[in-house]
Amino acid sequence: MLHDALIYLAAAVIAVPLFKRLGLGAVLGYLIAGVLIGPSMLRLIDDTETVLKFSEFGVVLLLFLVGLELNPRKLWQLRVPIFGMGSLQVFGTIGLVGGALWALGTPWPVALIVGIATSLSSTSLGLALMGERGLLPTAGGRSALSVLLFQDILVIPILLLVAWLAPPGATHADGGGHGPFSPLAAAGLVVGMVVLARFAMRPLLRFIANTGLREIFVAFALLLVIGAALAAEGVGASAALGTFLAGVLLAESEYRHELNIVIEPFKGLLLGLFFIAVGMGVQLSLFVEQPLLVVGGTVALVAAKLLVLFAAARAFRLCGQDGVVFSVVLSQVGEFAFVVLAAARANGSLPADVAGPMNAIVAASILSTPLLFLAVSRFVMPRMNRAEAREADAIDERNEVIVAGVGRFGQVVSRLLIGRGYGVTLIDHDPEQIELMRRFGFRAYYGDAARRDVLESAGIEEASLLVLAFDDPGRVLETAQLVRERFPHVRLLARARGRTEAFELAEHGIPFERETFRAAAAVGEQALVALGEHPHDAHRAQQAFVRHDLQMLQEAAKARGDDQTLISLAERARADLAQLLKREGLADAEDDDGAGPTHRDWMR
């Protein structure tokens, strides 16, 4: 064991820094290191299956950390790309690849299995590539993550389908160690995890943290992840999906950052080992014996996936660099294809002469992604940047105000300012929205206002106010921080979609307005009038409510992450608001009891 560990560590320490220095990325370094030490070349290690099985836990840890970054509310916001883009990509690839093989004479069960196996992408590779380059927070990164999550959800249905496709009398593979899938047990697991996360996990984490022993906290974090993984596998789900759910349920915990810190080193080492194991599994002999089949099949398969991914990106209005990132990082066939192909071969539904070349094609496609991403980063994205910059350079006006984002929120702000006589420069990243604005007589420009060069081309140095009306809270905060750092003279006003985004903006001292709050308060005022209150009294009550809510929002922002304090604050806020509105009502009554005609008399 120590001998093998020495070889793995030496290969990683030599290859990865070298590839990083050459600008080729760490992932490709791990893969090539695995090819070099594996059975196909130096044969320093022959047992690839054992290390692959062990290192897959790195993917499990990775999904836990991804879950920590996505609280349930954010996950709900991603429901459209998860099920929309995810289903379009998966079923589009199955139809294109499986249909092509069937048209070429391949039996339909074999064509379907190959189509299913190739429809899935590598979660570990895609997230590692985007994380290495800081692309996960972008629209393309979040869309890619959404599709990968949808693919993880399909793990169990895929294994069940492969078992169903087995010839009569064949031995059914269980799909790589998962127990029999039970929907009732899976639902019970989810409910149990929610209850544990809500009522037991935070006190346990607090108790462990109070010991002051960091190694015990690390041990508990690993225990938590391993327990979630085994529980998920026990009901037939994937370990990665179980730990992802555990991460999501702890995303709003005050211990989220500490959990991230202690798990990160284990994740990094095991993911590196996983990529080394994948590289060791590449059968170079097939590249020599059947080069046309392996290389040609890899090129055709990657091209087919890129075609489907570009179509999905276009259908969901993912344009420019975001669409390119989304398509390239998902263009390979994922490591789960090895599981699908092995299960199909074991139960007799996939012939050995198909499984062997397919394994080589899968490995080659994984190797192709870092190279393809590197080529796109160096030769395609710079041209796209220059094209977008040229588009932004076409802005031939310099105004006092820049409005970034001209959706329904930005349009209202712009119309008010323009109507008042101020010059406003309108920028949006959605070409269709720009075309719509121009059709109605507004001068609007295409560009990503989250980028410094686009802001400079729009005259940010001469502007006095920037209104951030993006539909993406992450980009709003990033852009606000950029402007504060580079252009401190520019005042900022931001759009917040809800209370959570308002908390984040308040923490950074950025002025904001919640997009639905004032409208909802106005409807509340009308409701009071409809219930018989005088319009003046209803308006005073609404104004008092707005002032009180803004005050409580500022206080709540300071206690963000501490649920007990927030709950206590909410209870106090309700009591204070009731007293405040009661006083307003008494003041109105006193006004009405005074001598002389009142405002009600005049209005009547």
C-alpha positions as CSV (number, residue, x, y, z in Angstrom):
1,M,0.0,0.0,0.0
2,L,2.8,2.4,0.9
3,H,4.6,1.5,-2.4
4,D,1.5,2.3,-4.4
5,A,0.8,5.5,-2.4
6,L,4.4,6.7,-3.1
7,I,3.9,6.2,-6.9
8,Y,0.5,8.0,-6.9
9,L,1.9,11.0,-5.0
10,A,5.1,11.2,-7.0
11,A,3.1,11.1,-10.3
12,A,0.8,13.8,-9.1
13,V,3.6,16.0,-7.7
14,I,5.6,15.8,-10.9
15,A,2.9,16.0,-13.6
16,V,0.3,18.4,-12.1
17,P,2.7,21.4,-11.4
18,L,4.3,20.8,-14.9
19,F,0.9,20.9,-16.7
20,K,-0.2,23.9,-14.6
21,R,3.0,25.7,-15.6
22,L,2.3,24.9,-19.2
23,G,-1.2,26.3,-18.9
24,L,-2.8,22.9,-19.6
25,G,-4.6,22.6,-16.2
26,A,-4.4,20.3,-13.3
27,V,-7.1,17.8,-14.5
28,L,-5.2,17.0,-17.7
29,G,-2.0,16.6,-15.6
30,Y,-3.7,14.0,-13.4
31,L,-5.1,12.1,-16.4
32,I,-1.7,12.0,-18.2
33,A,0.0,10.9,-15.0
34,G,-2.4,8.0,-14.8
35,V,-1.8,7.0,-18.4
36,L,2.0,7.0,-17.8
37,I,2.0,4.8,-14.6
38,G,-0.8,2.6,-15.7
39,P,-0.9,-0.9,-17.3
40,S,-0.7,0.5,-20.8
41,M,2.7,2.2,-20.4
42,L,5.1,1.9,-17.5
43,R,3.0,-0.7,-15.6
44,L,4.1,0.7,-12.2
45,I,0.6,-0.2,-10.9
46,D,-1.8,-2.9,-12.4
47,D,-4.8,-2.8,-10.1
48,T,-6.8,0.1,-11.5
49,E,-10.2,-1.1,-10.3
50,T,-9.4,-0.9,-6.6
51,V,-8.0,2.6,-6.7
52,L,-10.9,3.7,-9.0
53,K,-13.5,2.4,-6.5
54,F,-11.7,4.1,-3.5
55,S,-11.1,7.4,-5.3
56,E,-14.7,7.7,-6.4
57,F,-15.3,9.0,-2.9
58,G,-13.7,12.2,-4.1
59,V,-16.7,12.8,-6.4
60,V,-18.9,12.2,-3.3
61,L,-17.1,14.9,-1.3
62,L,-17.2,17.2,-4.3
63,L,-21.0,17.0,-4.5
64,F,-21.3,17.6,-0.8
65,L,-19.3,20.8,-1.2
66,V,-21.4,21.9,-4.2
67,G,-24.5,21.3,-2.1
68,L,-23.1,23.5,0.7
69,E,-23.1,26.4,-1.9
70,L,-26.8,25.8,-2.8
71,N,-29.4,26.4,-0.2
72,P,-32.9,25.0,-0.9
73,R,-34.2,28.3,-2.1
74,K,-31.4,28.7,-4.7
75,L,-31.9,25.0,-5.7
76,W,-35.6,25.8,-6.3
77,Q,-34.6,28.7,-8.5
78,L,-32.6,26.3,-10.6
79,R,-35.5,24.0,-11.2
80,V,-36.1,25.2,-14.8
81,P,-32.5,24.6,-16.0
82,I,-32.2,21.3,-14.0
83,F,-35.3,19.7,-15.5
84,G,-35.5,21.8,-18.7
85,M,-31.9,21.9,-19.9
86,G,-31.1,18.6,-18.3
87,S,-33.9,16.6,-20.0
88,L,-33.2,18.3,-23.3
89,Q,-29.5,17.4,-23.2
90,V,-29.9,13.9,-21.9
91,F,-32.8,12.8,-24.1
92,G,-31.5,14.7,-27.1
93,T,-28.1,12.9,-26.9
94,I,-29.9,9.5,-26.4
95,G,-32.0,10.2,-29.5
96,L,-29.1,11.4,-31.7
97,V,-26.5,8.8,-30.7
98,G,-28.8,5.9,-30.2
99,G,-30.8,6.7,-33.4
100,A,-27.7,7.0,-35.5
101,L,-26.4,3.5,-34.3
102,W,-29.8,2.0,-34.9
103,A,-29.9,3.4,-38.4
104,L,-26.5,1.9,-39.0
105,G,-27.9,-1.6,-38.2
106,T,-27.1,-1.9,-34.4
107,P,-29.8,-3.8,-32.5
108,W,-32.0,-1.3,-30.7
109,P,-31.3,-2.5,-27.1
110,V,-27.5,-2.1,-27.8
111,A,-28.1,1.3,-29.5
112,L,-30.2,2.4,-26.6
113,I,-27.7,1.4,-23.9
114,V,-24.8,3.1,-25.8
115,G,-27.0,6.2,-26.2
116,I,-27.9,6.3,-22.5
117,A,-24.2,5.7,-21.4
118,T,-23.0,8.5,-23.7
119,S,-25.7,11.0,-22.7
120,L,-24.1,11.4,-19.2
121,S,-21.2,13.8,-18.6
122,S,-18.4,13.8,-16.0
123,T,-19.5,15.6,-12.9
124,S,-16.1,15.5,-11.4
125,L,-14.3,16.7,-14.5
126,G,-16.8,19.4,-15.4
127,L,-16.9,20.9,-11.8
128,A,-13.1,20.7,-11.5
129,L,-12.5,22.5,-14.8
130,M,-15.0,25.3,-13.9
131,G,-13.8,25.5,-10.3
132,E,-10.2,25.8,-11.4
133,R,-11.1,28.8,-13.6
134,G,-13.7,30.4,-11.3
135,L,-16.6,29.7,-13.7
136,L,-19.0,28.1,-11.4
137,P,-20.8,31.4,-10.4
138,T,-21.4,32.3,-14.0
139,A,-24.6,31.6,-15.9
140,G,-22.8,29.0,-18.0
141,G,-21.4,27.3,-14.8
142,R,-24.7,27.2,-13.0
143,S,-26.4,25.8,-16.1
144,A,-23.8,23.1,-16.4
145,L,-24.2,22.3,-12.7
146,S,-28.0,22.1,-13.3
147,V,-27.6,19.5,-16.1
148,L,-25.1,17.5,-14.0
149,L,-27.6,17.4,-11.1
150,F,-30.3,16.2,-13.5
151,Q,-28.0,13.4,-14.7
152,D,-27.3,12.4,-11.0
153,I,-31.1,12.1,-10.5
154,L,-31.3,9.7,-13.4
155,V,-28.7,7.3,-12.0
156,I,-31.2,4.9,-10.5
157,P,-33.7,4.9,-13.4
158,I,-30.9,4.3,-15.8
159,L,-29.6,1.2,-13.8
160,L,-33.1,-0.1,-13.6
161,L,-33.6,0.3,-17.4
162,V,-30.3,-1.4,-18.1
163,A,-31.4,-4.4,-16.0
164,W,-34.8,-4.5,-17.8
165,L,-33.0,-4.6,-21.2
166,A,-31.2,-7.8,-20.2
167,P,-32.0,-10.9,-22.3
168,P,-34.5,-13.4,-20.7
169,G,-32.7,-15.6,-18.2
170,A,-29.7,-13.3,-17.9
171,T,-28.2,-12.4,-14.5
172,H,-29.2,-8.9,-13.6
173,A,-26.4,-6.6,-12.4
174,D,-27.2,-4.4,-9.5
175,G,-25.4,-1.4,-10.9
176,G,-22.2,-1.2,-9.0
177,G,-23.1,-1.9,-5.5
178,H,-26.4,0.0,-5.0
179,G,-29.1,-1.7,-3.1
180,P,-32.5,-2.3,-4.6
181,F,-34.2,1.0,-5.2
182,S,-37.2,1.6,-3.0
183,P,-39.2,4.8,-3.6
184,L,-40.8,4.6,-0.2
185,A,-37.4,4.1,1.5
186,A,-35.9,7.0,-0.6
187,A,-38.7,9.3,0.5
188,G,-38.2,8.3,4.1
189,L,-34.5,9.0,3.8
190,V,-35.1,12.5,2.4
191,V,-37.6,13.3,5.2
192,G,-35.2,11.9,7.8
193,M,-32.3,14.0,6.5
194,V,-34.5,17.1,6.5
195,V,-35.5,16.5,10.1
196,L,-31.9,15.7,11.2
197,A,-30.6,18.8,9.5
198,R,-33.2,21.1,10.9
199,F,-33.4,19.9,14.5
200,A,-30.3,17.7,15.4
201,M,-27.4,18.6,13.1
202,R,-26.8,22.2,14.3
203,P,-26.8,21.3,18.0
204,L,-24.4,18.5,17.2
205,L,-22.1,20.7,15.2
206,R,-22.2,23.3,18.0
207,F,-21.3,20.6,20.6
208,I,-18.4,19.3,18.5
209,A,-17.1,22.8,17.8
210,N,-17.3,23.7,21.5
211,T,-14.8,20.9,22.3
212,G,-12.1,23.1,20.7
213,L,-10.6,19.9,19.1
214,R,-10.2,20.6,15.4
215,E,-9.5,17.0,14.6
216,I,-12.8,15.9,16.1
217,F,-14.6,18.4,14.0
218,V,-12.8,17.0,10.9
219,A,-13.8,13.5,12.0
220,F,-17.4,14.5,12.5
221,A,-17.5,16.2,9.0
222,L,-16.2,13.0,7.4
223,L,-18.7,10.9,9.5
224,L,-21.5,13.1,8.2
225,V,-20.6,12.7,4.6
226,I,-19.9,9.0,4.8
227,G,-23.2,8.4,6.7
228,A,-25.2,10.4,4.0
229,A,-23.5,8.4,1.2
230,L,-24.1,5.0,2.8
231,A,-27.7,5.9,3.7
232,A,-28.4,6.9,0.1
233,E,-26.8,3.7,-1.3
234,G,-28.9,1.7,1.2
235,V,-32.1,2.8,-0.5
236,G,-30.7,2.4,-4.0
237,A,-29.8,6.0,-4.7
238,S,-26.3,7.2,-5.6
239,A,-23.9,8.2,-2.9
240,A,-23.2,11.5,-4.7
241,L,-26.9,12.4,-4.7
242,G,-27.2,11.6,-1.0
243,T,-24.2,13.8,0.0
244,F,-25.4,16.5,-2.3
245,L,-28.7,16.6,-0.5
246,A,-26.9,16.7,2.9
247,G,-24.8,19.6,1.7
248,V,-28.0,21.5,0.5
249,L,-29.7,21.0,3.9
250,L,-26.6,22.4,5.7
251,A,-26.1,25.3,3.2
252,E,-27.7,27.8,5.6
253,S,-25.9,26.5,8.6
254,E,-23.5,28.8,10.5
255,Y,-20.9,26.0,10.2
256,R,-21.1,25.9,6.4
257,H,-17.7,27.7,5.9
258,E,-15.9,25.5,8.5
259,L,-17.3,22.3,6.9
260,N,-16.1,23.5,3.5
261,I,-12.6,24.2,4.9
262,V,-12.1,20.8,6.5
263,I,-13.5,18.7,3.6
264,E,-11.7,20.6,0.8
265,P,-8.3,18.9,1.3
266,F,-9.7,15.4,1.3
267,K,-11.8,16.3,-1.8
268,G,-8.8,17.6,-3.7
269,L,-6.6,14.6,-3.0
270,L,-9.3,12.0,-3.8
271,L,-10.4,13.8,-6.9
272,G,-6.8,13.9,-8.1
273,L,-6.5,10.2,-7.4
274,F,-9.7,9.6,-9.3
275,F,-8.5,11.3,-12.4
276,I,-5.2,9.3,-12.1
277,A,-7.3,6.1,-11.9
278,V,-9.3,7.1,-15.0
279,G,-6.0,7.7,-16.9
280,M,-4.7,4.3,-15.8
281,G,-7.8,2.7,-17.3
282,V,-7.2,4.0,-20.8
283,Q,-6.3,1.0,-23.0
284,L,-3.7,2.4,-25.4
285,S,-3.6,-0.8,-27.3
286,L,-7.0,-0.1,-28.8
287,F,-5.7,3.2,-30.2
288,V,-3.1,1.2,-32.1
289,E,-5.2,-1.8,-33.1
290,Q,-8.4,0.2,-34.0
291,P,-7.4,3.8,-34.4
292,L,-10.1,4.7,-36.8
293,L,-12.9,3.3,-34.6
294,V,-11.6,4.8,-31.3
295,V,-10.4,8.2,-32.5
296,G,-13.2,8.6,-35.1
297,G,-15.8,7.4,-32.6
298,T,-14.5,9.9,-30.0
299,V,-14.6,12.8,-32.4
300,A,-18.1,11.9,-33.7
301,L,-19.4,11.4,-30.2
302,V,-18.0,14.7,-28.8
303,A,-19.3,16.5,-31.9
304,A,-22.8,15.0,-31.4
305,K,-22.9,16.1,-27.8
306,L,-21.7,19.5,-28.6
307,L,-24.5,19.8,-31.2
308,V,-27.1,18.9,-28.6
309,L,-25.6,21.1,-25.9
310,F,-25.4,24.2,-28.2
311,A,-29.0,23.6,-29.1
312,A,-30.0,23.3,-25.4
313,A,-28.0,26.5,-24.7
314,R,-29.7,28.3,-27.5
315,A,-33.2,27.1,-26.5
316,F,-32.6,28.5,-23.0
317,R,-31.0,31.8,-24.2
318,L,-27.6,31.0,-23.0
319,C,-25.4,33.0,-25.3
320,G,-21.8,34.0,-25.8
321,Q,-19.2,32.7,-23.5
322,D,-21.7,31.2,-21.2
323,G,-23.0,29.0,-23.9
324,V,-19.5,28.0,-24.9
325,V,-18.5,27.1,-21.4
326,F,-21.7,25.2,-20.8
327,S,-21.3,23.1,-24.0
328,V,-17.5,22.3,-23.7
329,V,-17.5,21.3,-20.0
330,L,-20.3,18.8,-20.7
331,S,-19.1,17.5,-24.1
332,Q,-17.4,14.3,-22.7
333,V,-18.9,11.0,-21.7
334,G,-18.8,10.7,-17.9
335,E,-17.2,8.1,-15.7
336,F,-20.7,6.7,-14.9
337,A,-20.7,5.3,-18.4
338,F,-18.2,2.7,-17.3
339,V,-20.7,1.6,-14.7
340,V,-23.6,1.4,-17.3
341,L,-21.4,-0.4,-19.8
342,A,-20.1,-2.9,-17.2
343,A,-23.7,-3.6,-15.9
344,A,-25.0,-4.1,-19.5
345,R,-22.1,-6.4,-20.3
346,A,-22.5,-8.4,-17.1
347,N,-26.2,-9.1,-17.8
348,G,-25.6,-10.0,-21.5
349,S,-27.4,-7.0,-23.1
350,L,-24.1,-5.5,-24.5
351,P,-21.6,-7.7,-26.5
352,A,-18.0,-7.7,-25.4
353,D,-16.9,-6.5,-28.9
354,V,-18.9,-3.3,-28.3
355,A,-18.1,-2.8,-24.6
356,G,-14.3,-2.8,-25.2
357,P,-14.1,0.0,-27.8
358,M,-16.8,2.0,-26.0
359,N,-14.7,2.0,-22.8
360,A,-11.8,3.3,-24.9
361,I,-14.0,6.0,-26.5
362,V,-15.3,7.1,-23.1
363,A,-11.8,7.4,-21.7
364,A,-10.7,9.3,-24.8
365,S,-13.6,11.7,-24.6
366,I,-12.7,12.5,-20.9
367,L,-9.1,13.2,-22.1
368,S,-10.4,15.4,-24.9
369,T,-12.3,17.9,-22.7
370,P,-9.4,19.6,-21.0
371,L,-7.7,19.9,-24.4
372,L,-10.8,21.2,-26.0
373,F,-11.5,23.6,-23.1
374,L,-7.9,24.9,-23.4
375,A,-8.2,25.5,-27.1
376,V,-11.5,27.3,-26.7
377,S,-10.1,29.4,-23.8
378,R,-7.1,30.5,-25.9
379,F,-8.5,30.9,-29.4
380,V,-12.3,31.2,-29.2
381,M,-13.1,33.2,-26.1
382,P,-10.6,36.0,-26.7
383,R,-12.3,36.6,-30.1
384,M,-15.7,36.6,-28.4
385,N,-14.4,39.1,-25.9
386,R,-13.1,41.3,-28.6
387,A,-16.4,41.0,-30.5
388,E,-18.4,41.9,-27.4
389,A,-16.0,44.7,-26.7
390,R,-16.5,46.0,-30.3
391,E,-20.2,45.8,-29.7
392,A,-19.9,47.7,-26.5
393,D,-17.5,50.2,-28.2
394,A,-20.5,51.1,-30.5
395,I,-22.0,53.0,-27.5
396,D,-21.7,56.5,-28.8
397,E,-23.3,58.2,-25.8
398,R,-22.0,59.2,-22.4
399,N,-24.7,59.7,-19.8
400,E,-25.0,60.4,-16.1
401,V,-26.8,57.2,-15.4
402,I,-26.1,53.6,-16.5
403,V,-28.8,50.9,-16.1
404,A,-27.5,47.4,-16.3
405,G,-30.3,45.0,-17.0
406,V,-33.4,46.1,-18.9
407,G,-36.0,43.5,-17.9
408,R,-39.2,44.5,-16.2
409,F,-37.4,46.1,-13.2
410,G,-34.8,48.0,-15.2
411,Q,-37.4,49.3,-17.7
412,V,-39.5,51.0,-15.0
413,V,-36.4,52.7,-13.5
414,S,-35.2,53.8,-16.9
415,R,-38.6,55.2,-18.0
416,L,-38.9,57.3,-14.8
417,L,-35.4,58.7,-15.2
418,I,-35.7,59.4,-18.9
419,G,-39.1,61.0,-18.3
420,R,-37.5,63.3,-15.8
421,G,-34.9,64.4,-18.3
422,Y,-31.9,62.4,-17.3
423,G,-29.6,60.7,-19.8
424,V,-29.6,57.0,-19.3
425,T,-27.4,54.3,-21.0
426,L,-29.2,50.9,-21.2
427,I,-27.1,47.7,-21.2
428,D,-28.3,44.1,-21.2
429,H,-26.7,40.7,-21.9
430,D,-29.8,39.3,-23.6
431,P,-29.9,40.0,-27.4
432,E,-33.6,39.5,-27.6
433,Q,-34.3,42.0,-24.8
434,I,-32.1,44.5,-26.5
435,E,-34.0,44.0,-29.8
436,L,-37.3,44.4,-27.9
437,M,-36.2,47.7,-26.4
438,R,-35.0,49.1,-29.7
439,R,-38.2,48.1,-31.4
440,F,-40.0,50.3,-28.9
441,G,-37.8,53.3,-29.5
442,F,-35.2,52.9,-26.7
443,R,-31.4,53.0,-27.4
444,A,-30.1,49.9,-25.7
445,Y,-26.7,48.1,-26.1
446,Y,-25.6,44.5,-25.9
447,G,-22.9,43.8,-23.3
448,D,-22.3,42.0,-20.0
449,A,-22.2,44.9,-17.5
450,A,-20.5,42.6,-14.9
451,R,-17.3,43.0,-16.9
452,R,-15.1,46.0,-16.4
453,D,-14.3,46.5,-20.1
454,V,-18.0,46.7,-21.0
455,L,-18.6,49.2,-18.1
456,E,-15.7,51.3,-19.3
457,S,-17.0,51.4,-22.9
458,A,-20.3,52.5,-21.5
459,G,-18.7,55.5,-19.8
460,I,-18.6,54.4,-16.2
461,E,-15.7,56.8,-15.5
462,E,-18.0,59.7,-16.4
463,A,-21.2,58.4,-14.9
464,S,-22.4,59.3,-11.5
465,L,-25.0,56.5,-10.9
466,L,-25.1,52.8,-11.8
467,V,-28.4,50.9,-11.4
468,L,-27.9,47.1,-11.1
469,A,-31.1,45.5,-12.3
470,F,-29.7,42.1,-13.2
471,D,-31.9,39.0,-12.7
472,D,-28.8,37.3,-11.2
473,P,-28.1,38.1,-7.5
474,G,-24.5,36.8,-7.7
475,R,-23.7,39.1,-10.6
476,V,-25.3,42.0,-8.9
477,L,-23.0,41.6,-5.9
478,E,-19.9,40.9,-7.9
479,T,-20.4,44.0,-10.1
480,A,-21.1,46.2,-7.1
481,Q,-17.9,45.1,-5.5
482,L,-16.0,45.7,-8.8
483,V,-17.4,49.2,-9.2
484,R,-16.7,50.1,-5.6
485,E,-13.1,49.0,-6.0
486,R,-12.4,50.5,-9.4
487,F,-14.8,53.4,-9.7
488,P,-15.5,54.6,-6.2
489,H,-17.0,57.9,-7.3
490,V,-20.0,56.1,-8.9
491,R,-23.1,55.7,-6.7
492,L,-24.8,52.3,-6.7
493,L,-28.4,51.3,-6.5
494,A,-29.2,47.6,-6.7
495,R,-32.2,45.4,-7.3
496,A,-32.9,42.6,-4.8
497,R,-35.3,39.9,-5.7
498,G,-36.1,39.0,-2.1
499,R,-35.1,39.2,1.5
500,T,-32.1,36.9,1.1
501,E,-30.5,39.0,-1.6
502,A,-31.3,42.1,0.4
503,F,-29.4,40.6,3.3
504,E,-26.3,40.1,1.1
505,L,-26.5,43.6,-0.2
506,A,-27.1,45.1,3.2
507,E,-24.0,43.2,4.6
508,H,-21.9,45.0,2.0
509,G,-23.5,48.4,2.5
510,I,-25.0,48.6,-1.0
511,P,-28.2,50.6,-1.4
512,F,-31.0,48.4,-2.8
513,E,-34.7,48.0,-3.4
514,R,-36.7,44.8,-3.3
515,E,-38.5,44.4,-6.6
516,T,-41.9,43.3,-5.2
517,F,-41.9,44.9,-1.7
518,R,-43.2,48.3,-2.6
519,A,-45.8,46.9,-4.9
520,A,-47.0,44.4,-2.3
521,A,-47.1,47.2,0.3
522,A,-49.2,49.3,-2.1
523,V,-51.7,46.4,-2.5
524,G,-51.8,46.1,1.3
525,E,-52.8,49.7,1.4
526,Q,-55.6,49.2,-1.1
527,A,-56.7,46.1,0.9
528,L,-57.1,48.3,4.0
529,V,-59.3,50.8,2.0
530,A,-61.3,47.9,0.6
531,L,-62.0,46.8,4.2
532,G,-63.4,50.2,5.1
533,E,-60.5,52.3,6.3
534,H,-60.1,55.8,5.1
535,P,-57.4,56.2,2.3
536,H,-55.4,58.7,4.4
537,D,-55.3,56.3,7.4
538,A,-54.4,53.3,5.1
539,H,-51.6,55.3,3.5
540,R,-50.1,56.3,6.9
541,A,-50.3,52.6,8.1
542,Q,-48.5,51.5,4.9
543,Q,-45.8,54.1,5.3
544,A,-45.3,53.1,8.9
545,F,-45.1,49.4,7.8
546,V,-42.5,50.2,5.2
547,R,-40.3,52.2,7.6
548,H,-40.5,49.4,10.2
549,D,-39.7,46.6,7.7
550,L,-36.7,48.4,6.4
551,Q,-35.4,49.0,9.9
552,M,-35.9,45.3,10.9
553,L,-34.2,44.2,7.6
554,Q,-31.1,46.1,8.6
555,E,-31.1,44.5,12.1
556,A,-31.8,41.0,10.6
557,A,-28.9,41.3,8.2
558,K,-26.5,41.6,11.1
559,A,-27.8,38.3,12.5
560,R,-27.8,36.4,9.2
561,G,-27.0,32.7,9.7
562,D,-28.1,32.7,13.3
563,D,-31.6,31.1,13.1
564,Q,-32.4,31.5,16.8
565,T,-31.7,35.2,16.7
566,L,-33.6,35.7,13.5
567,I,-36.6,33.9,14.9
568,S,-36.5,36.0,18.1
569,L,-36.1,39.1,15.9
570,A,-39.1,38.1,13.8
571,E,-41.3,37.6,16.9
572,R,-40.3,41.0,18.3
573,A,-40.9,42.6,14.9
574,R,-44.4,41.3,14.8
575,A,-45.2,42.6,18.2
576,D,-43.5,46.0,17.5
577,L,-45.4,46.4,14.3
578,A,-48.7,45.7,15.9
579,Q,-48.0,48.3,18.6
580,L,-46.8,50.8,15.9
581,L,-49.9,50.4,13.7
582,K,-52.1,50.6,16.8
583,R,-50.5,53.9,17.7
584,E,-51.0,55.2,14.2
585,G,-54.7,54.2,14.4
586,L,-55.1,56.1,17.7
587,A,-53.4,59.1,16.2
588,D,-55.8,59.1,13.3
589,A,-58.8,58.8,15.7
590,E,-57.5,61.8,17.7
591,D,-57.2,63.8,14.5
592,D,-60.8,63.0,13.6
593,D,-62.1,64.0,17.1
594,G,-60.5,67.5,16.9
595,A,-62.5,70.7,16.2
596,G,-63.2,71.9,12.7
597,P,-63.4,69.9,9.5
598,T,-60.9,67.1,9.1
599,H,-59.2,65.8,6.1
600,R,-62.0,63.1,5.9
601,D,-64.6,65.9,5.8
602,W,-62.9,67.7,3.0
603,M,-62.3,64.5,1.0
604,R,-66.0,63.6,1.3
